Amino acid sequence: MRRHSDGIGFLGITTLVLFLALTAFPVLAQSDVPADDLRKAWGFDVLISDGGIGAGGFYWREITPTIAGFISLSVSESKDSQEKEYMTIWGEKFVPGKINRFLVVPLQIGAQYRLFKDQIMDNFRPFISVGIGPSLIYASPYEQSFFKALGSGKAYHTLGGFIGAGAYVGSDPSNLVGVNFRYYFVPYFSGITSMIDAEKTTSEDDLHFRRKKQFGGFFITFTFGSMR
């Protein structure tokens, strides 16, 4: 497996994000609110986008009654906007001209701000959120089966982030359950070959390829966590 970076080195970005997470949370947590009143949570996310379904995990911690910090890691699929999926008479799906599959693995550190805390009851807690951190883009050959292709893919590294809004629901203090609507920005400015460009290709001897440069997009994220 080969690795490629777009901009700052992946190891450097990851180290910076983890450093900020380990240093910023304890410092910000020094508020006037007693520590026993500030909650923490671990859990997992289910992500849904036009690229498919993804999954991830997170650590969440209240800093003040209205601000929380978190660190999360997820994996999801990304597709070229020009992909068109067909099915054979045998029920097998295929995309003509597709070169690579893409898996996107963002590591994010971020913050949430709770809205209308004094106006809305605790069983519905709306918030806005923002995150930033390193992202790994893994490209594997489409001509091979999914699991076989994982062993012959290439890893690309970049910096990404997201903005979002959502809400937690329920009054059970031991659970953190909610939905978040996020838009991820995961650019790779030099692009990665995704599929044959059908509009420019005139023959097998004159192939042109599309290069995908944006691996983010709109996601609906369902959160399930255990809080203490």
Beta strands, then each sheet from edge to edge (+ up, - down):
strand 1: 2-5
strand 2: 40-49
strand 3: 52-62
strand 4: 67-78
strand 5: 86-87
strand 6: 93-94
strand 7: 100-114
strand 8: 124-141
strand 9: 154-169
strand 10: 175-185
strand 11: 187-196
strand 12: 209-214
strand 13: 217-227
sheet 1: 1+ 9+ 8- 7+ 4- 3+ 2- 13+ 10-
sheet 2: 5+ 6-
sheet 3: 11+ 12-
end
